[in-house]
Amino acid sequence: MAKKKAPRPEHVAGEMSVREAGRKGGERTAETHGPEFYSEIGQKGGEKGGEVTKQRYGPEFYSEIGHKGGQKVKELIERGRKEGGETQP
């Protein structure tokens, strides 16, 4: 049976934790690249993710989830009307 390692102290003299290193790295990236950088990489990630989803599931997937969303909205509108909310859509 494998032995359990002793818990590692949060800070050892002269060393930093992984959390602290990540925080410092993130702050440095933000200083050197600015908010536009994060916007750009987020946009690229969304495009790539959308392409993968489209290839994996096809157009029927989008049709199905769109229909489900529409049905949910319709249900919520009807519930609001029954509870005395607005009568106009």
PDB file of N, CA, C and O in Angstrom:
ATOM      1  N   MET A   1       0.848  -1.170   0.000  1.00  0.00           N
ATOM      2  CA  MET A   1       0.000   0.000   0.000  1.00  0.00           C
ATOM      3  C   MET A   1       0.898   1.240   0.000  1.00  0.00           C
ATOM      4  O   MET A   1       1.926   1.270   0.678  1.00  0.00           O
ATOM      5  N   ALA A   2       0.503   2.255  -0.762  1.00  0.00           N
ATOM      6  CA  ALA A   2       1.282   3.488  -0.849  1.00  0.00           C
ATOM      7  C   ALA A   2       1.148   4.282   0.440  1.00  0.00           C
ATOM      8  O   ALA A   2       0.088   4.336   1.065  1.00  0.00           O
ATOM      9  N   LYS A   3       2.266   4.896   0.814  1.00  0.00           N
ATOM     10  CA  LYS A   3       2.244   5.719   2.014  1.00  0.00           C
ATOM     11  C   LYS A   3       1.695   7.095   1.685  1.00  0.00           C
ATOM     12  O   LYS A   3       1.938   7.639   0.608  1.00  0.00           O
ATOM     13  N   LYS A   4       0.958   7.639   2.623  1.00  0.00           N
ATOM     14  CA  LYS A   4       0.455   8.997   2.455  1.00  0.00           C
ATOM     15  C   LYS A   4       1.573   9.982   2.718  1.00  0.00           C
ATOM     16  O   LYS A   4       2.360   9.814   3.649  1.00  0.00           O
ATOM     17  N   LYS A   5       1.637  11.009   1.893  1.00  0.00           N
ATOM     18  CA  LYS A   5       2.636  12.049   2.098  1.00  0.00           C
ATOM     19  C   LYS A   5       2.167  12.984   3.200  1.00  0.00           C
ATOM     20  O   LYS A   5       0.971  13.227   3.365  1.00  0.00           O
ATOM     21  N   ALA A   6       3.111  13.496   3.938  1.00  0.00           N
ATOM     22  CA  ALA A   6       2.783  14.454   4.991  1.00  0.00           C
ATOM     23  C   ALA A   6       2.263  15.723   4.344  1.00  0.00           C
ATOM     24  O   ALA A   6       2.740  16.102   3.275  1.00  0.00           O
ATOM     25  N   PRO A   7       1.300  16.390   4.961  1.00  0.00           N
ATOM     26  CA  PRO A   7       0.782  17.626   4.382  1.00  0.00           C
ATOM     27  C   PRO A   7       1.910  18.641   4.208  1.00  0.00           C
ATOM     28  O   PRO A   7       2.751  18.818   5.089  1.00  0.00           O
ATOM     29  N   ARG A   8       1.908  19.290   3.070  1.00  0.00           N
ATOM     30  CA  ARG A   8       2.945  20.267   2.768  1.00  0.00           C
ATOM     31  C   ARG A   8       2.561  21.610   3.372  1.00  0.00           C
ATOM     32  O   ARG A   8       1.428  22.062   3.205  1.00  0.00           O
ATOM     33  N   PRO A   9       3.483  22.248   4.066  1.00  0.00           N
ATOM     34  CA  PRO A   9       3.153  23.560   4.634  1.00  0.00           C
ATOM     35  C   PRO A   9       2.841  24.560   3.529  1.00  0.00           C
ATOM     36  O   PRO A   9       3.377  24.464   2.425  1.00  0.00           O
ATOM     37  N   GLU A  10       1.986  25.505   3.828  1.00  0.00           N
ATOM     38  CA  GLU A  10       1.573  26.498   2.834  1.00  0.00           C
ATOM     39  C   GLU A  10       2.762  27.270   2.295  1.00  0.00           C
ATOM     40  O   GLU A  10       2.851  27.504   1.089  1.00  0.00           O
ATOM     41  N   HIS A  11       3.668  27.668   3.160  1.00  0.00           N
ATOM     42  CA  HIS A  11       4.844  28.421   2.737  1.00  0.00           C
ATOM     43  C   HIS A  11       6.085  27.847   3.395  1.00  0.00           C
ATOM     44  O   HIS A  11       6.126  27.636   4.607  1.00  0.00           O
ATOM     45  N   VAL A  12       7.071  27.605   2.591  1.00  0.00           N
ATOM     46  CA  VAL A  12       8.377  27.218   3.090  1.00  0.00           C
ATOM     47  C   VAL A  12       9.266  28.420   2.832  1.00  0.00           C
ATOM     48  O   VAL A  12       9.141  29.066   1.792  1.00  0.00           O
ATOM     49  N   ALA A  13      10.157  28.730   3.754  1.00  0.00           N
ATOM     50  CA  ALA A  13      11.004  29.917   3.617  1.00  0.00           C
ATOM     51  C   ALA A  13      11.628  29.969   2.226  1.00  0.00           C
ATOM     52  O   ALA A  13      12.286  29.020   1.798  1.00  0.00           O
ATOM     53  N   GLY A  14      11.418  31.082   1.524  1.00  0.00           N
ATOM     54  CA  GLY A  14      12.006  31.268   0.205  1.00  0.00           C
ATOM     55  C   GLY A  14      11.183  30.703  -0.937  1.00  0.00           C
ATOM     56  O   GLY A  14      11.567  30.871  -2.095  1.00  0.00           O
ATOM     57  N   GLU A  15      10.073  30.043  -0.665  1.00  0.00           N
ATOM     58  CA  GLU A  15       9.228  29.472  -1.718  1.00  0.00           C
ATOM     59  C   GLU A  15       7.842  30.095  -1.649  1.00  0.00           C
ATOM     60  O   GLU A  15       7.434  30.644  -0.625  1.00  0.00           O
ATOM     61  N   MET A  16       7.128  29.996  -2.769  1.00  0.00           N
ATOM     62  CA  MET A  16       5.751  30.478  -2.776  1.00  0.00           C
ATOM     63  C   MET A  16       4.827  29.325  -3.145  1.00  0.00           C
ATOM     64  O   MET A  16       5.256  28.350  -3.763  1.00  0.00           O
ATOM     65  N   SER A  17       3.574  29.438  -2.769  1.00  0.00           N
ATOM     66  CA  SER A  17       2.604  28.406  -3.079  1.00  0.00           C
ATOM     67  C   SER A  17       2.217  28.494  -4.548  1.00  0.00           C
ATOM     68  O   SER A  17       2.463  29.504  -5.208  1.00  0.00           O
ATOM     69  N   VAL A  18       1.616  27.434  -5.045  1.00  0.00           N
ATOM     70  CA  VAL A  18       1.132  27.427  -6.421  1.00  0.00           C
ATOM     71  C   VAL A  18       0.075  28.513  -6.596  1.00  0.00           C
ATOM     72  O   VAL A  18       0.034  29.186  -7.625  1.00  0.00           O
ATOM     73  N   ARG A  19      -0.765  28.679  -5.605  1.00  0.00           N
ATOM     74  CA  ARG A  19      -1.806  29.698  -5.659  1.00  0.00           C
ATOM     75  C   ARG A  19      -1.201  31.097  -5.797  1.00  0.00           C
ATOM     76  O   ARG A  19      -1.646  31.905  -6.613  1.00  0.00           O
ATOM     77  N   GLU A  20      -0.184  31.363  -4.987  1.00  0.00           N
ATOM     78  CA  GLU A  20       0.464  32.668  -5.039  1.00  0.00           C
ATOM     79  C   GLU A  20       1.162  32.889  -6.377  1.00  0.00           C
ATOM     80  O   GLU A  20       1.106  33.986  -6.932  1.00  0.00           O
ATOM     81  N   ALA A  21       1.815  31.860  -6.894  1.00  0.00           N
ATOM     82  CA  ALA A  21       2.489  31.974  -8.190  1.00  0.00           C
ATOM     83  C   ALA A  21       1.475  32.251  -9.299  1.00  0.00           C
ATOM     84  O   ALA A  21       1.727  33.074 -10.179  1.00  0.00           O
ATOM     85  N   GLY A  22       0.342  31.574  -9.259  1.00  0.00           N
ATOM     86  CA  GLY A  22      -0.707  31.803 -10.259  1.00  0.00           C
ATOM     87  C   GLY A  22      -1.267  33.203 -10.185  1.00  0.00           C
ATOM     88  O   GLY A  22      -1.504  33.845 -11.208  1.00  0.00           O
ATOM     89  N   ARG A  23      -1.478  33.675  -8.967  1.00  0.00           N
ATOM     90  CA  ARG A  23      -1.998  35.033  -8.793  1.00  0.00           C
ATOM     91  C   ARG A  23      -1.020  36.056  -9.338  1.00  0.00           C
ATOM     92  O   ARG A  23      -1.408  36.977 -10.057  1.00  0.00           O
ATOM     93  N   LYS A  24       0.252  35.892  -8.994  1.00  0.00           N
ATOM     94  CA  LYS A  24       1.263  36.835  -9.478  1.00  0.00           C
ATOM     95  C   LYS A  24       1.374  36.787 -11.007  1.00  0.00           C
ATOM     96  O   LYS A  24       1.502  37.825 -11.656  1.00  0.00           O
ATOM     97  N   GLY A  25       1.325  35.599 -11.567  1.00  0.00           N
ATOM     98  CA  GLY A  25       1.386  35.461 -13.019  1.00  0.00           C
ATOM     99  C   GLY A  25       0.205  36.117 -13.693  1.00  0.00           C
ATOM    100  O   GLY A  25       0.362  36.773 -14.722  1.00  0.00           O
ATOM    101  N   GLY A  26      -0.973  35.949 -13.127  1.00  0.00           N
ATOM    102  CA  GLY A  26      -2.175  36.580 -13.680  1.00  0.00           C
ATOM    103  C   GLY A  26      -2.111  38.085 -13.613  1.00  0.00           C
ATOM    104  O   GLY A  26      -2.512  38.775 -14.551  1.00  0.00           O
ATOM    105  N   GLU A  27      -1.606  38.600 -12.500  1.00  0.00           N
ATOM    106  CA  GLU A  27      -1.468  40.053 -12.367  1.00  0.00           C
ATOM    107  C   GLU A  27      -0.473  40.599 -13.378  1.00  0.00           C
ATOM    108  O   GLU A  27      -0.698  41.654 -13.970  1.00  0.00           O
ATOM    109  N   ARG A  28       0.619  39.888 -13.574  1.00  0.00           N
ATOM    110  CA  ARG A  28       1.644  40.333 -14.534  1.00  0.00           C
ATOM    111  C   ARG A  28       1.079  40.311 -15.958  1.00  0.00           C
ATOM    112  O   ARG A  28       1.314  41.239 -16.731  1.00  0.00           O
ATOM    113  N   THR A  29       0.346  39.269 -16.300  1.00  0.00           N
ATOM    114  CA  THR A  29      -0.258  39.190 -17.626  1.00  0.00           C
ATOM    115  C   THR A  29      -1.226  40.343 -17.835  1.00  0.00           C
ATOM    116  O   THR A  29      -1.239  40.956 -18.902  1.00  0.00           O
ATOM    117  N   ALA A  30      -2.031  40.642 -16.831  1.00  0.00           N
ATOM    118  CA  ALA A  30      -2.981  41.741 -16.939  1.00  0.00           C
ATOM    119  C   ALA A  30      -2.252  43.066 -17.135  1.00  0.00           C
ATOM    120  O   ALA A  30      -2.700  43.913 -17.908  1.00  0.00           O
ATOM    121  N   GLU A  31      -1.130  43.247 -16.439  1.00  0.00           N
ATOM    122  CA  GLU A  31      -0.356  44.488 -16.581  1.00  0.00           C
ATOM    123  C   GLU A  31       0.243  44.622 -17.973  1.00  0.00           C
ATOM    124  O   GLU A  31       0.221  45.704 -18.559  1.00  0.00           O
ATOM    125  N   THR A  32       0.773  43.538 -18.499  1.00  0.00           N
ATOM    126  CA  THR A  32       1.479  43.622 -19.777  1.00  0.00           C
ATOM    127  C   THR A  32       0.554  43.585 -20.979  1.00  0.00           C
ATOM    128  O   THR A  32       0.879  44.168 -22.014  1.00  0.00           O
ATOM    129  N   HIS A  33      -0.594  42.915 -20.875  1.00  0.00           N
ATOM    130  CA  HIS A  33      -1.466  42.749 -22.037  1.00  0.00           C
ATOM    131  C   HIS A  33      -2.743  43.586 -21.995  1.00  0.00           C
ATOM    132  O   HIS A  33      -3.263  43.949 -23.050  1.00  0.00           O
ATOM    133  N   GLY A  34      -3.248  43.895 -20.842  1.00  0.00           N
ATOM    134  CA  GLY A  34      -4.448  44.705 -20.722  1.00  0.00           C
ATOM    135  C   GLY A  34      -5.732  43.920 -20.961  1.00  0.00           C
ATOM    136  O   GLY A  34      -5.685  42.742 -21.317  1.00  0.00           O
ATOM    137  N   PRO A  35      -6.884  44.573 -20.764  1.00  0.00           N
ATOM    138  CA  PRO A  35      -8.178  43.893 -20.871  1.00  0.00           C
ATOM    139  C   PRO A  35      -8.505  43.409 -22.280  1.00  0.00           C
ATOM    140  O   PRO A  35      -9.248  42.441 -22.445  1.00  0.00           O
ATOM    141  N   GLU A  36      -7.955  44.073 -23.299  1.00  0.00           N
ATOM    142  CA  GLU A  36      -8.236  43.656 -24.676  1.00  0.00           C
ATOM    143  C   GLU A  36      -7.751  42.232 -24.912  1.00  0.00           C
ATOM    144  O   GLU A  36      -8.385  41.469 -25.641  1.00  0.00           O
ATOM    145  N   PHE A  37      -6.636  41.877 -24.300  1.00  0.00           N
ATOM    146  CA  PHE A  37      -6.067  40.536 -24.439  1.00  0.00           C
ATOM    147  C   PHE A  37      -7.077  39.487 -23.982  1.00  0.00           C
ATOM    148  O   PHE A  37      -7.313  38.504 -24.684  1.00  0.00           O
ATOM    149  N   TYR A  38      -7.665  39.692 -22.822  1.00  0.00           N
ATOM    150  CA  TYR A  38      -8.612  38.719 -22.289  1.00  0.00           C
ATOM    151  C   TYR A  38      -9.869  38.646 -23.148  1.00  0.00           C
ATOM    152  O   TYR A  38     -10.436  37.570 -23.337  1.00  0.00           O
ATOM    153  N   SER A  39     -10.296  39.772 -23.659  1.00  0.00           N
ATOM    154  CA  SER A  39     -11.453  39.794 -24.539  1.00  0.00           C
ATOM    155  C   SER A  39     -11.174  38.988 -25.812  1.00  0.00           C
ATOM    156  O   SER A  39     -12.013  38.212 -26.270  1.00  0.00           O
ATOM    157  N   GLU A  40      -9.984  39.188 -26.367  1.00  0.00           N
ATOM    158  CA  GLU A  40      -9.617  38.501 -27.604  1.00  0.00           C
ATOM    159  C   GLU A  40      -9.503  36.989 -27.407  1.00  0.00           C
ATOM    160  O   GLU A  40     -10.023  36.218 -28.214  1.00  0.00           O
ATOM    161  N   ILE A  41      -8.826  36.563 -26.339  1.00  0.00           N
ATOM    162  CA  ILE A  41      -8.676  35.122 -26.147  1.00  0.00           C
ATOM    163  C   ILE A  41     -10.006  34.472 -25.774  1.00  0.00           C
ATOM    164  O   ILE A  41     -10.245  33.312 -26.109  1.00  0.00           O
ATOM    165  N   GLY A  42     -10.868  35.209 -25.085  1.00  0.00           N
ATOM    166  CA  GLY A  42     -12.197  34.682 -24.770  1.00  0.00           C
ATOM    167  C   GLY A  42     -13.031  34.496 -26.023  1.00  0.00           C
ATOM    168  O   GLY A  42     -13.753  33.508 -26.157  1.00  0.00           O
ATOM    169  N   GLN A  43     -12.930  35.446 -26.941  1.00  0.00           N
ATOM    170  CA  GLN A  43     -13.654  35.360 -28.213  1.00  0.00           C
ATOM    171  C   GLN A  43     -13.170  34.156 -29.012  1.00  0.00           C
ATOM    172  O   GLN A  43     -13.973  33.399 -29.557  1.00  0.00           O
ATOM    173  N   LYS A  44     -11.842  33.983 -29.077  1.00  0.00           N
ATOM    174  CA  LYS A  44     -11.277  32.844 -29.818  1.00  0.00           C
ATOM    175  C   LYS A  44     -11.730  31.527 -29.207  1.00  0.00           C
ATOM    176  O   LYS A  44     -12.078  30.592 -29.928  1.00  0.00           O
ATOM    177  N   GLY A  45     -11.726  31.451 -27.887  1.00  0.00           N
ATOM    178  CA  GLY A  45     -12.157  30.231 -27.209  1.00  0.00           C
ATOM    179  C   GLY A  45     -13.613  29.920 -27.495  1.00  0.00           C
ATOM    180  O   GLY A  45     -13.973  28.761 -27.699  1.00  0.00           O
ATOM    181  N   GLY A  46     -14.451  30.943 -27.513  1.00  0.00           N
ATOM    182  CA  GLY A  46     -15.864  30.741 -27.810  1.00  0.00           C
ATOM    183  C   GLY A  46     -16.083  30.269 -29.230  1.00  0.00           C
ATOM    184  O   GLY A  46     -16.943  29.425 -29.481  1.00  0.00           O
ATOM    185  N   GLU A  47     -15.312  30.804 -30.163  1.00  0.00           N
ATOM    186  CA  GLU A  47     -15.438  30.377 -31.565  1.00  0.00           C
ATOM    187  C   GLU A  47     -15.018  28.926 -31.722  1.00  0.00           C
ATOM    188  O   GLU A  47     -15.705  28.140 -32.375  1.00  0.00           O
ATOM    189  N   LYS A  48     -13.884  28.570 -31.120  1.00  0.00           N
ATOM    190  CA  LYS A  48     -13.396  27.197 -31.221  1.00  0.00           C
ATOM    191  C   LYS A  48     -14.374  26.234 -30.561  1.00  0.00           C
ATOM    192  O   LYS A  48     -14.657  25.162 -31.097  1.00  0.00           O
ATOM    193  N   GLY A  49     -14.888  26.618 -29.398  1.00  0.00           N
ATOM    194  CA  GLY A  49     -15.841  25.767 -28.702  1.00  0.00           C
ATOM    195  C   GLY A  49     -17.119  25.584 -29.507  1.00  0.00           C
ATOM    196  O   GLY A  49     -17.694  24.496 -29.537  1.00  0.00           O
ATOM    197  N   GLY A  50     -17.560  26.652 -30.158  1.00  0.00           N
ATOM    198  CA  GLY A  50     -18.757  26.569 -30.992  1.00  0.00           C
ATOM    199  C   GLY A  50     -18.559  25.663 -32.183  1.00  0.00           C
ATOM    200  O   GLY A  50     -19.467  24.923 -32.561  1.00  0.00           O
ATOM    201  N   GLU A  51     -17.372  25.712 -32.784  1.00  0.00           N
ATOM    202  CA  GLU A  51     -17.073  24.842 -33.923  1.00  0.00           C
ATOM    203  C   GLU A  51     -17.062  23.378 -33.505  1.00  0.00           C
ATOM    204  O   GLU A  51     -17.591  22.520 -34.211  1.00  0.00           O
ATOM    205  N   VAL A  52     -16.461  23.100 -32.363  1.00  0.00           N
ATOM    206  CA  VAL A  52     -16.398  21.720 -31.873  1.00  0.00           C
ATOM    207  C   VAL A  52     -17.805  21.207 -31.604  1.00  0.00           C
ATOM    208  O   VAL A  52     -18.140  20.080 -31.971  1.00  0.00           O
ATOM    209  N   THR A  53     -18.629  22.031 -30.964  1.00  0.00           N
ATOM    210  CA  THR A  53     -20.007  21.630 -30.672  1.00  0.00           C
ATOM    211  C   THR A  53     -20.770  21.383 -31.956  1.00  0.00           C
ATOM    212  O   THR A  53     -21.515  20.408 -32.059  1.00  0.00           O
ATOM    213  N   LYS A  54     -20.592  22.256 -32.936  1.00  0.00           N
ATOM    214  CA  LYS A  54     -21.297  22.093 -34.215  1.00  0.00           C
ATOM    215  C   LYS A  54     -20.882  20.793 -34.897  1.00  0.00           C
ATOM    216  O   LYS A  54     -21.729  20.070 -35.422  1.00  0.00           O
ATOM    217  N   GLN A  55     -19.594  20.494 -34.893  1.00  0.00           N
ATOM    218  CA  GLN A  55     -19.121  19.255 -35.515  1.00  0.00           C
ATOM    219  C   GLN A  55     -19.589  18.027 -34.745  1.00  0.00           C
ATOM    220  O   GLN A  55     -19.931  17.004 -35.338  1.00  0.00           O
ATOM    221  N   ARG A  56     -19.600  18.136 -33.441  1.00  0.00           N
ATOM    222  CA  ARG A  56     -19.950  16.982 -32.612  1.00  0.00           C
ATOM    223  C   ARG A  56     -21.439  16.650 -32.666  1.00  0.00           C
ATOM    224  O   ARG A  56     -21.812  15.479 -32.738  1.00  0.00           O
ATOM    225  N   TYR A  57     -22.293  17.679 -32.631  1.00  0.00           N
ATOM    226  CA  TYR A  57     -23.727  17.435 -32.488  1.00  0.00           C
ATOM    227  C   TYR A  57     -24.557  17.751 -33.726  1.00  0.00           C
ATOM    228  O   TYR A  57     -25.656  17.215 -33.872  1.00  0.00           O
ATOM    229  N   GLY A  58     -24.074  18.587 -34.603  1.00  0.00           N
ATOM    230  CA  GLY A  58     -24.799  18.904 -35.827  1.00  0.00           C
ATOM    231  C   GLY A  58     -25.917  19.905 -35.627  1.00  0.00           C
ATOM    232  O   GLY A  58     -26.202  20.321 -34.504  1.00  0.00           O
ATOM    233  N   PRO A  59     -26.552  20.290 -36.731  1.00  0.00           N
ATOM    234  CA  PRO A  59     -27.588  21.332 -36.682  1.00  0.00           C
ATOM    235  C   PRO A  59     -28.850  20.916 -35.915  1.00  0.00           C
ATOM    236  O   PRO A  59     -29.562  21.768 -35.384  1.00  0.00           O
ATOM    237  N   GLU A  60     -29.127  19.612 -35.857  1.00  0.00           N
ATOM    238  CA  GLU A  60     -30.328  19.160 -35.138  1.00  0.00           C
ATOM    239  C   GLU A  60     -30.238  19.520 -33.656  1.00  0.00           C
ATOM    240  O   GLU A  60     -31.246  19.815 -33.014  1.00  0.00           O
ATOM    241  N   PHE A  61     -29.029  19.490 -33.129  1.00  0.00           N
ATOM    242  CA  PHE A  61     -28.803  19.830 -31.723  1.00  0.00           C
ATOM    243  C   PHE A  61     -29.267  21.251 -31.439  1.00  0.00           C
ATOM    244  O   PHE A  61     -29.979  21.499 -30.466  1.00  0.00           O
ATOM    245  N   TYR A  62     -28.855  22.190 -32.306  1.00  0.00           N
ATOM    246  CA  TYR A  62     -29.223  23.589 -32.096  1.00  0.00           C
ATOM    247  C   TYR A  62     -30.734  23.781 -32.246  1.00  0.00           C
ATOM    248  O   TYR A  62     -31.338  24.575 -31.524  1.00  0.00           O
ATOM    249  N   SER A  63     -31.328  23.064 -33.166  1.00  0.00           N
ATOM    250  CA  SER A  63     -32.779  23.144 -33.349  1.00  0.00           C
ATOM    251  C   SER A  63     -33.498  22.662 -32.087  1.00  0.00           C
ATOM    252  O   SER A  63     -34.461  23.277 -31.628  1.00  0.00           O
ATOM    253  N   GLU A  64     -33.016  21.565 -31.549  1.00  0.00           N
ATOM    254  CA  GLU A  64     -33.642  20.988 -30.357  1.00  0.00           C
ATOM    255  C   GLU A  64     -33.518  21.903 -29.146  1.00  0.00           C
ATOM    256  O   GLU A  64     -34.501  22.136 -28.443  1.00  0.00           O
ATOM    257  N   ILE A  65     -32.312  22.424 -28.894  1.00  0.00           N
ATOM    258  CA  ILE A  65     -32.159  23.267 -27.704  1.00  0.00           C
ATOM    259  C   ILE A  65     -32.885  24.603 -27.884  1.00  0.00           C
ATOM    260  O   ILE A  65     -33.362  25.183 -26.908  1.00  0.00           O
ATOM    261  N   GLY A  66     -32.972  25.089 -29.113  1.00  0.00           N
ATOM    262  CA  GLY A  66     -33.738  26.308 -29.363  1.00  0.00           C
ATOM    263  C   GLY A  66     -35.215  26.098 -29.083  1.00  0.00           C
ATOM    264  O   GLY A  66     -35.878  26.965 -28.514  1.00  0.00           O
ATOM    265  N   HIS A  67     -35.722  24.951 -29.481  1.00  0.00           N
ATOM    266  CA  HIS A  67     -37.135  24.621 -29.237  1.00  0.00           C
ATOM    267  C   HIS A  67     -37.399  24.508 -27.738  1.00  0.00           C
ATOM    268  O   HIS A  67     -38.400  25.018 -27.237  1.00  0.00           O
ATOM    269  N   LYS A  68     -36.485  23.829 -27.021  1.00  0.00           N
ATOM    270  CA  LYS A  68     -36.647  23.679 -25.572  1.00  0.00           C
ATOM    271  C   LYS A  68     -36.655  25.042 -24.884  1.00  0.00           C
ATOM    272  O   LYS A  68     -37.453  25.284 -23.978  1.00  0.00           O
ATOM    273  N   GLY A  69     -35.762  25.928 -25.321  1.00  0.00           N
ATOM    274  CA  GLY A  69     -35.714  27.267 -24.730  1.00  0.00           C
ATOM    275  C   GLY A  69     -36.991  28.034 -24.988  1.00  0.00           C
ATOM    276  O   GLY A  69     -37.506  28.709 -24.097  1.00  0.00           O
ATOM    277  N   GLY A  70     -37.504  27.935 -26.197  1.00  0.00           N
ATOM    278  CA  GLY A  70     -38.749  28.609 -26.543  1.00  0.00           C
ATOM    279  C   GLY A  70     -39.924  28.094 -25.727  1.00  0.00           C
ATOM    280  O   GLY A  70     -40.781  28.872 -25.308  1.00  0.00           O
ATOM    281  N   GLN A  71     -39.967  26.795 -25.503  1.00  0.00           N
ATOM    282  CA  GLN A  71     -41.043  26.208 -24.710  1.00  0.00           C
ATOM    283  C   GLN A  71     -40.973  26.683 -23.263  1.00  0.00           C
ATOM    284  O   GLN A  71     -41.999  26.935 -22.631  1.00  0.00           O
ATOM    285  N   LYS A  72     -39.758  26.801 -22.749  1.00  0.00           N
ATOM    286  CA  LYS A  72     -39.589  27.259 -21.365  1.00  0.00           C
ATOM    287  C   LYS A  72     -40.063  28.705 -21.221  1.00  0.00           C
ATOM    288  O   LYS A  72     -40.740  29.044 -20.251  1.00  0.00           O
ATOM    289  N   VAL A  73     -39.709  29.551 -22.183  1.00  0.00           N
ATOM    290  CA  VAL A  73     -40.144  30.952 -22.150  1.00  0.00           C
ATOM    291  C   VAL A  73     -41.660  31.024 -22.221  1.00  0.00           C
ATOM    292  O   VAL A  73     -42.286  31.777 -21.474  1.00  0.00           O
ATOM    293  N   LYS A  74     -42.243  30.252 -23.107  1.00  0.00           N
ATOM    294  CA  LYS A  74     -43.700  30.217 -23.249  1.00  0.00           C
ATOM    295  C   LYS A  74     -44.359  29.815 -21.928  1.00  0.00           C
ATOM    296  O   LYS A  74     -45.350  30.414 -21.508  1.00  0.00           O
ATOM    297  N   GLU A  75     -43.798  28.798 -21.283  1.00  0.00           N
ATOM    298  CA  GLU A  75     -44.328  28.331 -19.995  1.00  0.00           C
ATOM    299  C   GLU A  75     -44.236  29.426 -18.926  1.00  0.00           C
ATOM    300  O   GLU A  75     -45.175  29.622 -18.154  1.00  0.00           O
ATOM    301  N   LEU A  76     -43.117  30.128 -18.884  1.00  0.00           N
ATOM    302  CA  LEU A  76     -42.938  31.184 -17.893  1.00  0.00           C
ATOM    303  C   LEU A  76     -43.896  32.350 -18.129  1.00  0.00           C
ATOM    304  O   LEU A  76     -44.412  32.933 -17.176  1.00  0.00           O
ATOM    305  N   ILE A  77     -44.132  32.687 -19.377  1.00  0.00           N
ATOM    306  CA  ILE A  77     -45.087  33.762 -19.700  1.00  0.00           C
ATOM    307  C   ILE A  77     -46.483  33.370 -19.246  1.00  0.00           C
ATOM    308  O   ILE A  77     -47.188  34.176 -18.638  1.00  0.00           O
ATOM    309  N   GLU A  78     -46.885  32.145 -19.534  1.00  0.00           N
ATOM    310  CA  GLU A  78     -48.214  31.680 -19.124  1.00  0.00           C
ATOM    311  C   GLU A  78     -48.357  31.672 -17.606  1.00  0.00           C
ATOM    312  O   GLU A  78     -49.397  32.056 -17.071  1.00  0.00           O
ATOM    313  N   ARG A  79     -47.311  31.235 -16.919  1.00  0.00           N
ATOM    314  CA  ARG A  79     -47.354  31.212 -15.458  1.00  0.00           C
ATOM    315  C   ARG A  79     -47.490  32.635 -14.909  1.00  0.00           C
ATOM    316  O   ARG A  79     -48.238  32.866 -13.959  1.00  0.00           O
ATOM    317  N   GLY A  80     -46.778  33.574 -15.498  1.00  0.00           N
ATOM    318  CA  GLY A  80     -46.871  34.968 -15.066  1.00  0.00           C
ATOM    319  C   GLY A  80     -48.259  35.526 -15.275  1.00  0.00           C
ATOM    320  O   GLY A  80     -48.768  36.263 -14.430  1.00  0.00           O
ATOM    321  N   ARG A  81     -48.871  35.187 -16.382  1.00  0.00           N
ATOM    322  CA  ARG A  81     -50.239  35.664 -16.659  1.00  0.00           C
ATOM    323  C   ARG A  81     -51.227  35.103 -15.643  1.00  0.00           C
ATOM    324  O   ARG A  81     -52.113  35.815 -15.171  1.00  0.00           O
ATOM    325  N   LYS A  82     -51.069  33.825 -15.310  1.00  0.00           N
ATOM    326  CA  LYS A  82     -51.975  33.201 -14.357  1.00  0.00           C
ATOM    327  C   LYS A  82     -51.827  33.784 -12.950  1.00  0.00           C
ATOM    328  O   LYS A  82     -52.786  33.831 -12.180  1.00  0.00           O
ATOM    329  N   GLU A  83     -50.617  34.224 -12.631  1.00  0.00           N
ATOM    330  CA  GLU A  83     -50.361  34.783 -11.296  1.00  0.00           C
ATOM    331  C   GLU A  83     -50.695  36.276 -11.239  1.00  0.00           C
ATOM    332  O   GLU A  83     -50.409  36.933 -10.238  1.00  0.00           O
ATOM    333  N   GLY A  84     -51.287  36.810 -12.286  1.00  0.00           N
ATOM    334  CA  GLY A  84     -51.736  38.205 -12.250  1.00  0.00           C
ATOM    335  C   GLY A  84     -50.735  39.193 -12.788  1.00  0.00           C
ATOM    336  O   GLY A  84     -50.831  40.390 -12.514  1.00  0.00           O
ATOM    337  N   GLY A  85     -49.762  38.706 -13.559  1.00  0.00           N
ATOM    338  CA  GLY A  85     -48.779  39.612 -14.155  1.00  0.00           C
ATOM    339  C   GLY A  85     -49.366  40.305 -15.364  1.00  0.00           C
ATOM    340  O   GLY A  85     -50.584  40.354 -15.538  1.00  0.00           O
ATOM    341  N   GLU A  86     -48.505  40.834 -16.185  1.00  0.00           N
ATOM    342  CA  GLU A  86     -48.933  41.567 -17.388  1.00  0.00           C
ATOM    343  C   GLU A  86     -49.688  40.637 -18.330  1.00  0.00           C
ATOM    344  O   GLU A  86     -49.421  39.436 -18.387  1.00  0.00           O
ATOM    345  N   THR A  87     -50.627  41.208 -19.062  1.00  0.00           N
ATOM    346  CA  THR A  87     -51.384  40.406 -20.024  1.00  0.00           C
ATOM    347  C   THR A  87     -50.833  40.541 -21.427  1.00  0.00           C
ATOM    348  O   THR A  87     -51.197  39.754 -22.302  1.00  0.00           O
ATOM    349  N   GLN A  88     -49.967  41.513 -21.670  1.00  0.00           N
ATOM    350  CA  GLN A  88     -49.350  41.701 -22.981  1.00  0.00           C
ATOM    351  C   GLN A  88     -48.034  40.933 -23.037  1.00  0.00           C
ATOM    352  O   GLN A  88     -47.308  40.901 -22.042  1.00  0.00           O
ATOM    353  N   PRO A  89     -47.697  40.301 -24.195  1.00  0.00           N
ATOM    354  CA  PRO A  89     -46.426  39.570 -24.302  1.00  0.00           C
ATOM    355  C   PRO A  89     -45.229  40.468 -24.314  1.00  0.00           C
ATOM    356  O   PRO A  89     -44.099  39.989 -24.399  1.00  0.00           O
TER     357      PRO A  89
END
